[in-house]
Amino acid sequence: MKKLGFDPAKVKYVIVSHGHAGETGGAYLFQSRYGSRIVMNDWDMVDASVNGYPTGKPKRDIVPTDGMKITVGDRTVTIYLTPGHTPGNISSIFQVHDHGKPLTVVYSGGTEFNFPNDVPHFDQYLASERRLASLAAAAGATIVLNNQSQFNGAATKLRMLKDRHPGEAHPLDVGTNAVARYFKIEDECAQAVRLKLAASGITDAK
Ligand SMILES: [Zn+2]
């Protein structure tokens, strides 16, 4: 953050999409060192973890509700509860500016199917992602981000920035149709696994 010219001590809110280690790892540091408020819905997962936090667990802080808005200055992030990837998984919609041009981002909080693989869990995942897809469409989101950059090609797209010609869209600004296709692919992959589970009779993996 310092390399990019940002001061981590000024971070007021850290919005954590879900309670897996890759997402919560820095929460304790921000909370204890900088007094940042931690917004997370998977506090039960964090509390239940026995040895997942060798350097310290973040303390339970802000619990988001569906549609909650977090505003800092003139920027607002709207949070949506999208259970599936984890029970408390959250997603969000917010605006960014590309050289002054406002662009809407949909942030999908959890992508992989590393939850109990049974039909009810996939039904929940599908319902959440379908709802998020329609919220994104209604908001006119042209950028889709998620918690793991390999699923939105962010690393490649950011490398493309240096070859961007004047007037060209930002590589992450893929348009509403591509955002819809992202959700369609995610939906069809989840349906495929759900069908396989249903065919093999795995209706409850617990
Ligand atoms: Zn995860």
Boltz pocket constraint, residues with backbone or C-beta under 6 A from the ligand:
constraints:
  - pocket:
      binder: B
      contacts: [[A, 18], [A, 20], [A, 85], [A, 109], [A, 110]]
      max_distance: 6.0
